[in-house]
Amino acid sequence: MLATFLLQDSFARLGIALTSSTAPGALLTGIGMIGCAASMYAQPNTRVLAGWMGGALALVALPAANFGGFVVGTVLGVLGAAAALSWSEGDRNSAKVRRQPAAEPKVEMKGPEEIPH
């Protein structure tokens, strides 16, 4: 019972403290990137907009959030945005079908008597 009280007391003092000038920027870029990821997960047709926004937020994180989370966050954000932009819906077999050359159209040959002069 005493241990529960001590744990609750110690957790009560925890909170989010925005003490530096970069903390709000870091918090907003992180929330924005999570929002872009959630948007792509919930509605895959928003992948282009969310990919561009996620990439922009990852680059904004460089000056706004201590070198983008010591560069790790920026690198992961840029890679995730690139994956989102290059992702296409559908199965992989549909891409193979598109790469096949088109069949030659059938052309009926007309005889010399059918050609107008």
Phi, psi and omega in degrees: 000318179294321179296322178296318179296317181293322178294317179296321179294320181288326178286334180294332181275350178283146179190173177270120180247117178264083188265339181253173181282341180269348184297315178297322178296318179295319180294316181292321178293321177296316179294321178296319179292323176294322177296321177296318179295319179294324178295317179292326179289317184283320181227093183300339179288352176266016188295326182289310179296314180293326177295315178295318180294319178296319177294319178295318178294325178295322178285326176293332181293338178303303178277337188272339187224060176050065182057039176064044182071046183056044175071339181296314181295321179293316180297314179295322178294318179292318177296319177295321178293321177295321177294322179294320181288330181270353182284136174230145182283161178107170180274166184287339180290332180294329178290326179292325179294321181292333183280347180288144179293150181289146178288146180288136180290148178282130179242122178274129180276132177264147178284168182296333180284343182268348182277124178287145181258000000 
